Amino acid sequence: MAYMRIEAIREKYGELLSLDDVAEIFKYNSVAAVRKAHSRGTLPVHLYRFPNKSGFYAKSDEVADSIEKMILSKPV
């Protein structure tokens, strides 16, 4: 199941997700909300900066892992 989720995310967004993508997947109201969560340390994934790319990005496999953990930790 987790493998299918990773592949679906990679197919739609690629290996790296922009802050817009992160906001969409995790249902944040805006990119500003994603930035605020990141600065507070409450964003469920790490953000990275890459040489020759502007802005922050999340890795697709880490996003899928985070979603999987959320699903597994849901109360019954």
PDB file with one MODEL, atoms N, CA, C and O in Angstrom:
MODEL        1
ATOM      1  N   MET A   1       0.821  -1.199   0.000  1.00  0.00           N
ATOM      2  CA  MET A   1       0.000   0.000   0.000  1.00  0.00           C
ATOM      3  C   MET A   1       0.863   1.260   0.000  1.00  0.00           C
ATOM      4  O   MET A   1       0.612   2.190  -0.767  1.00  0.00           O
ATOM      5  N   ALA A   2       1.879   1.287   0.861  1.00  0.00           N
ATOM      6  CA  ALA A   2       2.758   2.452   0.926  1.00  0.00           C
ATOM      7  C   ALA A   2       3.489   2.643  -0.395  1.00  0.00           C
ATOM      8  O   ALA A   2       3.677   3.774  -0.845  1.00  0.00           O
ATOM      9  N   TYR A   3       3.904   1.538  -1.020  1.00  0.00           N
ATOM     10  CA  TYR A   3       4.596   1.628  -2.310  1.00  0.00           C
ATOM     11  C   TYR A   3       3.707   2.287  -3.357  1.00  0.00           C
ATOM     12  O   TYR A   3       4.177   3.112  -4.141  1.00  0.00           O
ATOM     13  N   MET A   4       2.425   1.927  -3.375  1.00  0.00           N
ATOM     14  CA  MET A   4       1.482   2.509  -4.332  1.00  0.00           C
ATOM     15  C   MET A   4       1.331   4.005  -4.072  1.00  0.00           C
ATOM     16  O   MET A   4       1.212   4.792  -5.010  1.00  0.00           O
ATOM     17  N   ARG A   5       1.335   4.395  -2.801  1.00  0.00           N
ATOM     18  CA  ARG A   5       1.197   5.807  -2.454  1.00  0.00           C
ATOM     19  C   ARG A   5       2.415   6.599  -2.935  1.00  0.00           C
ATOM     20  O   ARG A   5       2.278   7.696  -3.475  1.00  0.00           O
ATOM     21  N   ILE A   6       3.605   6.032  -2.735  1.00  0.00           N
ATOM     22  CA  ILE A   6       4.832   6.699  -3.190  1.00  0.00           C
ATOM     23  C   ILE A   6       4.790   6.877  -4.701  1.00  0.00           C
ATOM     24  O   ILE A   6       5.095   7.954  -5.212  1.00  0.00           O
ATOM     25  N   GLU A   7       4.415   5.829  -5.410  1.00  0.00           N
ATOM     26  CA  GLU A   7       4.359   5.903  -6.873  1.00  0.00           C
ATOM     27  C   GLU A   7       3.330   6.923  -7.345  1.00  0.00           C
ATOM     28  O   GLU A   7       3.578   7.652  -8.306  1.00  0.00           O
ATOM     29  N   ALA A   8       2.194   6.983  -6.688  1.00  0.00           N
ATOM     30  CA  ALA A   8       1.156   7.948  -7.067  1.00  0.00           C
ATOM     31  C   ALA A   8       1.647   9.377  -6.859  1.00  0.00           C
ATOM     32  O   ALA A   8       1.404  10.249  -7.693  1.00  0.00           O
ATOM     33  N   ILE A   9       2.331   9.613  -5.759  1.00  0.00           N
ATOM     34  CA  ILE A   9       2.861  10.957  -5.480  1.00  0.00           C
ATOM     35  C   ILE A   9       3.945  11.306  -6.496  1.00  0.00           C
ATOM     36  O   ILE A   9       3.970  12.420  -7.018  1.00  0.00           O
ATOM     37  N   ARG A  10       4.837  10.362  -6.779  1.00  0.00           N
ATOM     38  CA  ARG A  10       5.895  10.613  -7.763  1.00  0.00           C
ATOM     39  C   ARG A  10       5.318  10.883  -9.148  1.00  0.00           C
ATOM     40  O   ARG A  10       5.801  11.751  -9.875  1.00  0.00           O
ATOM     41  N   GLU A  11       4.289  10.136  -9.500  1.00  0.00           N
ATOM     42  CA  GLU A  11       3.679  10.311 -10.819  1.00  0.00           C
ATOM     43  C   GLU A  11       3.057  11.698 -10.954  1.00  0.00           C
ATOM     44  O   GLU A  11       3.186  12.340 -11.997  1.00  0.00           O
ATOM     45  N   LYS A  12       2.390  12.156  -9.913  1.00  0.00           N
ATOM     46  CA  LYS A  12       1.710  13.450  -9.983  1.00  0.00           C
ATOM     47  C   LYS A  12       2.661  14.629  -9.785  1.00  0.00           C
ATOM     48  O   LYS A  12       2.543  15.637 -10.482  1.00  0.00           O
ATOM     49  N   TYR A  13       3.620  14.514  -8.829  1.00  0.00           N
ATOM     50  CA  TYR A  13       4.443  15.660  -8.455  1.00  0.00           C
ATOM     51  C   TYR A  13       5.915  15.533  -8.820  1.00  0.00           C
ATOM     52  O   TYR A  13       6.617  16.542  -8.876  1.00  0.00           O
ATOM     53  N   GLY A  14       6.396  14.333  -9.069  1.00  0.00           N
ATOM     54  CA  GLY A  14       7.817  14.139  -9.315  1.00  0.00           C
ATOM     55  C   GLY A  14       8.535  13.794  -8.019  1.00  0.00           C
ATOM     56  O   GLY A  14       7.899  13.523  -7.001  1.00  0.00           O
ATOM     57  N   GLU A  15       9.855  13.806  -8.061  1.00  0.00           N
ATOM     58  CA  GLU A  15      10.669  13.442  -6.889  1.00  0.00           C
ATOM     59  C   GLU A  15      10.657  14.525  -5.817  1.00  0.00           C
ATOM     60  O   GLU A  15      10.760  14.230  -4.626  1.00  0.00           O
ATOM     61  N   LEU A  16      10.532  15.773  -6.241  1.00  0.00           N
ATOM     62  CA  LEU A  16      10.547  16.901  -5.307  1.00  0.00           C
ATOM     63  C   LEU A  16       9.227  17.645  -5.371  1.00  0.00           C
ATOM     64  O   LEU A  16       8.692  17.904  -6.448  1.00  0.00           O
ATOM     65  N   LEU A  17       8.713  17.984  -4.198  1.00  0.00           N
ATOM     66  CA  LEU A  17       7.453  18.711  -4.125  1.00  0.00           C
ATOM     67  C   LEU A  17       7.717  20.140  -3.686  1.00  0.00           C
ATOM     68  O   LEU A  17       8.464  20.381  -2.738  1.00  0.00           O
ATOM     69  N   SER A  18       7.105  21.075  -4.373  1.00  0.00           N
ATOM     70  CA  SER A  18       7.215  22.483  -4.009  1.00  0.00           C
ATOM     71  C   SER A  18       6.366  22.748  -2.772  1.00  0.00           C
ATOM     72  O   SER A  18       5.621  21.875  -2.327  1.00  0.00           O
ATOM     73  N   LEU A  19       6.476  23.938  -2.226  1.00  0.00           N
ATOM     74  CA  LEU A  19       5.648  24.288  -1.076  1.00  0.00           C
ATOM     75  C   LEU A  19       4.167  24.312  -1.450  1.00  0.00           C
ATOM     76  O   LEU A  19       3.315  23.996  -0.620  1.00  0.00           O
ATOM     77  N   ASP A  20       3.859  24.681  -2.679  1.00  0.00           N
ATOM     78  CA  ASP A  20       2.461  24.623  -3.155  1.00  0.00           C
ATOM     79  C   ASP A  20       1.952  23.177  -3.105  1.00  0.00           C
ATOM     80  O   ASP A  20       0.828  22.922  -2.673  1.00  0.00           O
ATOM     81  N   ASP A  21       2.780  22.248  -3.547  1.00  0.00           N
ATOM     82  CA  ASP A  21       2.405  20.835  -3.533  1.00  0.00           C
ATOM     83  C   ASP A  21       2.213  20.325  -2.108  1.00  0.00           C
ATOM     84  O   ASP A  21       1.261  19.600  -1.819  1.00  0.00           O
ATOM     85  N   VAL A  22       3.130  20.712  -1.224  1.00  0.00           N
ATOM     86  CA  VAL A  22       3.044  20.296   0.179  1.00  0.00           C
ATOM     87  C   VAL A  22       1.751  20.835   0.798  1.00  0.00           C
ATOM     88  O   VAL A  22       1.056  20.123   1.522  1.00  0.00           O
ATOM     89  N   ALA A  23       1.441  22.089   0.506  1.00  0.00           N
ATOM     90  CA  ALA A  23       0.204  22.686   1.026  1.00  0.00           C
ATOM     91  C   ALA A  23      -1.016  21.917   0.534  1.00  0.00           C
ATOM     92  O   ALA A  23      -1.955  21.687   1.295  1.00  0.00           O
ATOM     93  N   GLU A  24      -1.006  21.522  -0.732  1.00  0.00           N
ATOM     94  CA  GLU A  24      -2.127  20.778  -1.304  1.00  0.00           C
ATOM     95  C   GLU A  24      -2.278  19.399  -0.663  1.00  0.00           C
ATOM     96  O   GLU A  24      -3.381  19.006  -0.281  1.00  0.00           O
ATOM     97  N   ILE A  25      -1.194  18.680  -0.548  1.00  0.00           N
ATOM     98  CA  ILE A  25      -1.257  17.317  -0.028  1.00  0.00           C
ATOM     99  C   ILE A  25      -1.675  17.280   1.439  1.00  0.00           C
ATOM    100  O   ILE A  25      -2.509  16.466   1.834  1.00  0.00           O
ATOM    101  N   PHE A  26      -1.089  18.169   2.244  1.00  0.00           N
ATOM    102  CA  PHE A  26      -1.364  18.151   3.680  1.00  0.00           C
ATOM    103  C   PHE A  26      -2.509  19.090   4.078  1.00  0.00           C
ATOM    104  O   PHE A  26      -2.762  19.300   5.264  1.00  0.00           O
ATOM    105  N   LYS A  27      -3.194  19.648   3.083  1.00  0.00           N
ATOM    106  CA  LYS A  27      -4.388  20.466   3.307  1.00  0.00           C
ATOM    107  C   LYS A  27      -4.122  21.735   4.120  1.00  0.00           C
ATOM    108  O   LYS A  27      -4.956  22.145   4.926  1.00  0.00           O
ATOM    109  N   TYR A  28      -2.956  22.357   3.905  1.00  0.00           N
ATOM    110  CA  TYR A  28      -2.706  23.659   4.509  1.00  0.00           C
ATOM    111  C   TYR A  28      -3.431  24.712   3.678  1.00  0.00           C
ATOM    112  O   TYR A  28      -3.622  24.537   2.475  1.00  0.00           O
ATOM    113  N   ASN A  29      -3.831  25.795   4.316  1.00  0.00           N
ATOM    114  CA  ASN A  29      -4.574  26.842   3.610  1.00  0.00           C
ATOM    115  C   ASN A  29      -3.741  27.594   2.590  1.00  0.00           C
ATOM    116  O   ASN A  29      -4.271  28.107   1.604  1.00  0.00           O
ATOM    117  N   SER A  30      -2.428  27.663   2.824  1.00  0.00           N
ATOM    118  CA  SER A  30      -1.570  28.446   1.933  1.00  0.00           C
ATOM    119  C   SER A  30      -0.116  28.018   2.098  1.00  0.00           C
ATOM    120  O   SER A  30       0.231  27.255   2.999  1.00  0.00           O
ATOM    121  N   VAL A  31       0.722  28.531   1.204  1.00  0.00           N
ATOM    122  CA  VAL A  31       2.155  28.308   1.308  1.00  0.00           C
ATOM    123  C   VAL A  31       2.682  28.987   2.571  1.00  0.00           C
ATOM    124  O   VAL A  31       3.596  28.475   3.217  1.00  0.00           O
ATOM    125  N   ALA A  32       2.109  30.134   2.922  1.00  0.00           N
ATOM    126  CA  ALA A  32       2.519  30.830   4.148  1.00  0.00           C
ATOM    127  C   ALA A  32       2.274  29.946   5.374  1.00  0.00           C
ATOM    128  O   ALA A  32       3.077  29.950   6.307  1.00  0.00           O
ATOM    129  N   ALA A  33       1.191  29.201   5.379  1.00  0.00           N
ATOM    130  CA  ALA A  33       0.896  28.288   6.489  1.00  0.00           C
ATOM    131  C   ALA A  33       1.918  27.156   6.542  1.00  0.00           C
ATOM    132  O   ALA A  33       2.298  26.715   7.627  1.00  0.00           O
ATOM    133  N   VAL A  34       2.363  26.685   5.383  1.00  0.00           N
ATOM    134  CA  VAL A  34       3.403  25.651   5.328  1.00  0.00           C
ATOM    135  C   VAL A  34       4.704  26.211   5.898  1.00  0.00           C
ATOM    136  O   VAL A  34       5.374  25.550   6.692  1.00  0.00           O
ATOM    137  N   ARG A  35       5.057  27.421   5.495  1.00  0.00           N
ATOM    138  CA  ARG A  35       6.279  28.051   6.007  1.00  0.00           C
ATOM    139  C   ARG A  35       6.214  28.232   7.521  1.00  0.00           C
ATOM    140  O   ARG A  35       7.196  27.994   8.224  1.00  0.00           O
ATOM    141  N   LYS A  36       5.062  28.650   8.014  1.00  0.00           N
ATOM    142  CA  LYS A  36       4.904  28.849   9.453  1.00  0.00           C
ATOM    143  C   LYS A  36       5.041  27.516  10.199  1.00  0.00           C
ATOM    144  O   LYS A  36       5.712  27.447  11.229  1.00  0.00           O
ATOM    145  N   ALA A  37       4.409  26.466   9.683  1.00  0.00           N
ATOM    146  CA  ALA A  37       4.524  25.139  10.308  1.00  0.00           C
ATOM    147  C   ALA A  37       5.976  24.671  10.290  1.00  0.00           C
ATOM    148  O   ALA A  37       6.454  24.076  11.256  1.00  0.00           O
ATOM    149  N   HIS A  38       6.673  24.940   9.191  1.00  0.00           N
ATOM    150  CA  HIS A  38       8.091  24.564   9.094  1.00  0.00           C
ATOM    151  C   HIS A  38       8.917  25.311  10.147  1.00  0.00           C
ATOM    152  O   HIS A  38       9.759  24.713  10.817  1.00  0.00           O
ATOM    153  N   SER A  39       8.677  26.605  10.288  1.00  0.00           N
ATOM    154  CA  SER A  39       9.449  27.386  11.250  1.00  0.00           C
ATOM    155  C   SER A  39       9.131  26.983  12.693  1.00  0.00           C
ATOM    156  O   SER A  39       9.988  27.098  13.569  1.00  0.00           O
ATOM    157  N   ARG A  40       7.926  26.522  12.941  1.00  0.00           N
ATOM    158  CA  ARG A  40       7.533  26.064  14.280  1.00  0.00           C
ATOM    159  C   ARG A  40       7.965  24.619  14.566  1.00  0.00           C
ATOM    160  O   ARG A  40       7.919  24.157  15.706  1.00  0.00           O
ATOM    161  N   GLY A  41       8.384  23.922  13.510  1.00  0.00           N
ATOM    162  CA  GLY A  41       8.783  22.529  13.674  1.00  0.00           C
ATOM    163  C   GLY A  41       7.612  21.566  13.697  1.00  0.00           C
ATOM    164  O   GLY A  41       7.751  20.441  14.177  1.00  0.00           O
ATOM    165  N   THR A  42       6.453  21.985  13.184  1.00  0.00           N
ATOM    166  CA  THR A  42       5.264  21.127  13.198  1.00  0.00           C
ATOM    167  C   THR A  42       4.897  20.568  11.825  1.00  0.00           C
ATOM    168  O   THR A  42       3.919  19.830  11.700  1.00  0.00           O
ATOM    169  N   LEU A  43       5.661  20.908  10.809  1.00  0.00           N
ATOM    170  CA  LEU A  43       5.403  20.362   9.478  1.00  0.00           C
ATOM    171  C   LEU A  43       5.751  18.878   9.499  1.00  0.00           C
ATOM    172  O   LEU A  43       6.811  18.511  10.008  1.00  0.00           O
ATOM    173  N   PRO A  44       4.893  18.016   8.963  1.00  0.00           N
ATOM    174  CA  PRO A  44       5.137  16.570   9.074  1.00  0.00           C
ATOM    175  C   PRO A  44       6.263  16.024   8.200  1.00  0.00           C
ATOM    176  O   PRO A  44       6.559  14.831   8.259  1.00  0.00           O
ATOM    177  N   VAL A  45       6.893  16.871   7.394  1.00  0.00           N
ATOM    178  CA  VAL A  45       8.025  16.438   6.568  1.00  0.00           C
ATOM    179  C   VAL A  45       9.144  17.465   6.660  1.00  0.00           C
ATOM    180  O   VAL A  45       8.922  18.618   7.030  1.00  0.00           O
ATOM    181  N   HIS A  46      10.355  17.023   6.317  1.00  0.00           N
ATOM    182  CA  HIS A  46      11.496  17.931   6.269  1.00  0.00           C
ATOM    183  C   HIS A  46      11.452  18.691   4.946  1.00  0.00           C
ATOM    184  O   HIS A  46      10.976  18.176   3.934  1.00  0.00           O
ATOM    185  N   LEU A  47      11.949  19.904   4.973  1.00  0.00           N
ATOM    186  CA  LEU A  47      12.095  20.689   3.757  1.00  0.00           C
ATOM    187  C   LEU A  47      13.582  20.849   3.470  1.00  0.00           C
ATOM    188  O   LEU A  47      14.395  20.962   4.387  1.00  0.00           O
ATOM    189  N   TYR A  48      13.923  20.857   2.192  1.00  0.00           N
ATOM    190  CA  TYR A  48      15.314  20.921   1.762  1.00  0.00           C
ATOM    191  C   TYR A  48      15.513  22.056   0.768  1.00  0.00           C
ATOM    192  O   TYR A  48      14.594  22.453   0.052  1.00  0.00           O
ATOM    193  N   ARG A  49      16.732  22.561   0.748  1.00  0.00           N
ATOM    194  CA  ARG A  49      17.167  23.505  -0.293  1.00  0.00           C
ATOM    195  C   ARG A  49      18.185  22.763  -1.141  1.00  0.00           C
ATOM    196  O   ARG A  49      18.999  22.000  -0.621  1.00  0.00           O
ATOM    197  N   PHE A  50      18.139  22.986  -2.435  1.00  0.00           N
ATOM    198  CA  PHE A  50      19.050  22.314  -3.345  1.00  0.00           C
ATOM    199  C   PHE A  50      19.838  23.344  -4.140  1.00  0.00           C
ATOM    200  O   PHE A  50      19.313  24.407  -4.473  1.00  0.00           O
ATOM    201  N   PRO A  51      21.107  23.036  -4.449  1.00  0.00           N
ATOM    202  CA  PRO A  51      21.906  23.958  -5.256  1.00  0.00           C
ATOM    203  C   PRO A  51      21.229  24.222  -6.596  1.00  0.00           C
ATOM    204  O   PRO A  51      20.659  23.316  -7.205  1.00  0.00           O
ATOM    205  N   ASN A  52      21.296  25.430  -7.033  1.00  0.00           N
ATOM    206  CA  ASN A  52      20.739  25.852  -8.331  1.00  0.00           C
ATOM    207  C   ASN A  52      19.221  25.777  -8.402  1.00  0.00           C
ATOM    208  O   ASN A  52      18.656  25.823  -9.494  1.00  0.00           O
ATOM    209  N   LYS A  53      18.549  25.661  -7.258  1.00  0.00           N
ATOM    210  CA  LYS A  53      17.078  25.691  -7.211  1.00  0.00           C
ATOM    211  C   LYS A  53      16.693  26.688  -6.131  1.00  0.00           C
ATOM    212  O   LYS A  53      17.286  26.704  -5.052  1.00  0.00           O
ATOM    213  N   SER A  54      15.716  27.509  -6.417  1.00  0.00           N
ATOM    214  CA  SER A  54      15.280  28.459  -5.402  1.00  0.00           C
ATOM    215  C   SER A  54      14.139  27.859  -4.594  1.00  0.00           C
ATOM    216  O   SER A  54      13.356  27.065  -5.115  1.00  0.00           O
ATOM    217  N   GLY A  55      14.045  28.227  -3.350  1.00  0.00           N
ATOM    218  CA  GLY A  55      12.947  27.782  -2.508  1.00  0.00           C
ATOM    219  C   GLY A  55      13.228  26.479  -1.796  1.00  0.00           C
ATOM    220  O   GLY A  55      14.316  25.909  -1.889  1.00  0.00           O
ATOM    221  N   PHE A  56      12.220  26.028  -1.088  1.00  0.00           N
ATOM    222  CA  PHE A  56      12.283  24.792  -0.325  1.00  0.00           C
ATOM    223  C   PHE A  56      11.504  23.706  -1.050  1.00  0.00           C
ATOM    224  O   PHE A  56      10.558  23.982  -1.789  1.00  0.00           O
ATOM    225  N   TYR A  57      11.927  22.449  -0.820  1.00  0.00           N
ATOM    226  CA  TYR A  57      11.274  21.301  -1.434  1.00  0.00           C
ATOM    227  C   TYR A  57      11.182  20.163  -0.428  1.00  0.00           C
ATOM    228  O   TYR A  57      11.998  20.057   0.488  1.00  0.00           O
ATOM    229  N   ALA A  58      10.180  19.318  -0.613  1.00  0.00           N
ATOM    230  CA  ALA A  58      10.043  18.089   0.166  1.00  0.00           C
ATOM    231  C   ALA A  58      10.285  16.919  -0.780  1.00  0.00           C
ATOM    232  O   ALA A  58       9.993  17.004  -1.973  1.00  0.00           O
ATOM    233  N   LYS A  59      10.815  15.838  -0.243  1.00  0.00           N
ATOM    234  CA  LYS A  59      11.069  14.640  -1.046  1.00  0.00           C
ATOM    235  C   LYS A  59       9.806  13.784  -1.071  1.00  0.00           C
ATOM    236  O   LYS A  59       9.155  13.595  -0.044  1.00  0.00           O
ATOM    237  N   SER A  60       9.465  13.270  -2.247  1.00  0.00           N
ATOM    238  CA  SER A  60       8.221  12.522  -2.417  1.00  0.00           C
ATOM    239  C   SER A  60       8.145  11.293  -1.518  1.00  0.00           C
ATOM    240  O   SER A  60       7.075  10.984  -0.993  1.00  0.00           O
ATOM    241  N   ASP A  61       9.258  10.586  -1.331  1.00  0.00           N
ATOM    242  CA  ASP A  61       9.212   9.390  -0.486  1.00  0.00           C
ATOM    243  C   ASP A  61       8.958   9.748   0.980  1.00  0.00           C
ATOM    244  O   ASP A  61       8.292   8.996   1.691  1.00  0.00           O
ATOM    245  N   GLU A  62       9.476  10.879   1.433  1.00  0.00           N
ATOM    246  CA  GLU A  62       9.237  11.312   2.807  1.00  0.00           C
ATOM    247  C   GLU A  62       7.786  11.758   3.008  1.00  0.00           C
ATOM    248  O   GLU A  62       7.204  11.541   4.071  1.00  0.00           O
ATOM    249  N   VAL A  63       7.212  12.380   1.983  1.00  0.00           N
ATOM    250  CA  VAL A  63       5.800  12.777   2.046  1.00  0.00           C
ATOM    251  C   VAL A  63       4.927  11.529   2.158  1.00  0.00           C
ATOM    252  O   VAL A  63       4.024  11.471   2.992  1.00  0.00           O
ATOM    253  N   ALA A  64       5.200  10.530   1.314  1.00  0.00           N
ATOM    254  CA  ALA A  64       4.417   9.293   1.344  1.00  0.00           C
ATOM    255  C   ALA A  64       4.572   8.584   2.690  1.00  0.00           C
ATOM    256  O   ALA A  64       3.594   8.065   3.228  1.00  0.00           O
ATOM    257  N   ASP A  65       5.790   8.557   3.239  1.00  0.00           N
ATOM    258  CA  ASP A  65       6.016   7.938   4.550  1.00  0.00           C
ATOM    259  C   ASP A  65       5.224   8.662   5.634  1.00  0.00           C
ATOM    260  O   ASP A  65       4.642   8.028   6.515  1.00  0.00           O
ATOM    261  N   SER A  66       5.206   9.978   5.567  1.00  0.00           N
ATOM    262  CA  SER A  66       4.482  10.768   6.561  1.00  0.00           C
ATOM    263  C   SER A  66       2.986  10.483   6.496  1.00  0.00           C
ATOM    264  O   SER A  66       2.331  10.346   7.529  1.00  0.00           O
ATOM    265  N   ILE A  67       2.450  10.395   5.291  1.00  0.00           N
ATOM    266  CA  ILE A  67       1.030  10.086   5.115  1.00  0.00           C
ATOM    267  C   ILE A  67       0.732   8.694   5.658  1.00  0.00           C
ATOM    268  O   ILE A  67      -0.285   8.486   6.320  1.00  0.00           O
ATOM    269  N   GLU A  68       1.611   7.749   5.381  1.00  0.00           N
ATOM    270  CA  GLU A  68       1.424   6.378   5.868  1.00  0.00           C
ATOM    271  C   GLU A  68       1.400   6.341   7.398  1.00  0.00           C
ATOM    272  O   GLU A  68       0.574   5.648   7.991  1.00  0.00           O
ATOM    273  N   LYS A  69       2.296   7.077   8.027  1.00  0.00           N
ATOM    274  CA  LYS A  69       2.317   7.137   9.493  1.00  0.00           C
ATOM    275  C   LYS A  69       1.037   7.743  10.048  1.00  0.00           C
ATOM    276  O   LYS A  69       0.535   7.305  11.082  1.00  0.00           O
ATOM    277  N   MET A  70       0.508   8.755   9.358  1.00  0.00           N
ATOM    278  CA  MET A  70      -0.747   9.380   9.800  1.00  0.00           C
ATOM    279  C   MET A  70      -1.902   8.379   9.719  1.00  0.00           C
ATOM    280  O   MET A  70      -2.752   8.316  10.607  1.00  0.00           O
ATOM    281  N   ILE A  71      -1.914   7.607   8.649  1.00  0.00           N
ATOM    282  CA  ILE A  71      -2.982   6.618   8.465  1.00  0.00           C
ATOM    283  C   ILE A  71      -2.885   5.528   9.527  1.00  0.00           C
ATOM    284  O   ILE A  71      -3.897   5.113  10.092  1.00  0.00           O
ATOM    285  N   LEU A  72      -1.667   5.066   9.798  1.00  0.00           N
ATOM    286  CA  LEU A  72      -1.489   3.997  10.780  1.00  0.00           C
ATOM    287  C   LEU A  72      -1.745   4.448  12.205  1.00  0.00           C
ATOM    288  O   LEU A  72      -2.066   3.623  13.061  1.00  0.00           O
ATOM    289  N   SER A  73      -1.610   5.742  12.482  1.00  0.00           N
ATOM    290  CA  SER A  73      -1.796   6.222  13.848  1.00  0.00           C
ATOM    291  C   SER A  73      -3.202   6.756  14.125  1.00  0.00           C
ATOM    292  O   SER A  73      -3.470   7.263  15.215  1.00  0.00           O
ATOM    293  N   LYS A  74      -4.096   6.645  13.143  1.00  0.00           N
ATOM    294  CA  LYS A  74      -5.486   7.093  13.340  1.00  0.00           C
ATOM    295  C   LYS A  74      -6.159   6.284  14.435  1.00  0.00           C
ATOM    296  O   LYS A  74      -6.037   5.059  14.465  1.00  0.00           O
ATOM    297  N   PRO A  75      -6.871   6.956  15.336  1.00  0.00           N
ATOM    298  CA  PRO A  75      -7.630   6.209  16.332  1.00  0.00           C
ATOM    299  C   PRO A  75      -8.773   5.434  15.684  1.00  0.00           C
ATOM    300  O   PRO A  75      -9.342   5.867  14.682  1.00  0.00           O
ATOM    301  N   VAL A  76      -9.091   4.309  16.256  1.00  0.00           N
ATOM    302  CA  VAL A  76     -10.137   3.460  15.703  1.00  0.00           C
ATOM    303  C   VAL A  76     -11.473   3.794  16.313  1.00  0.00           C
ATOM    304  O   VAL A  76     -12.481   3.177  15.968  1.00  0.00           O
TER     305      VAL A  76
ENDMDL
END
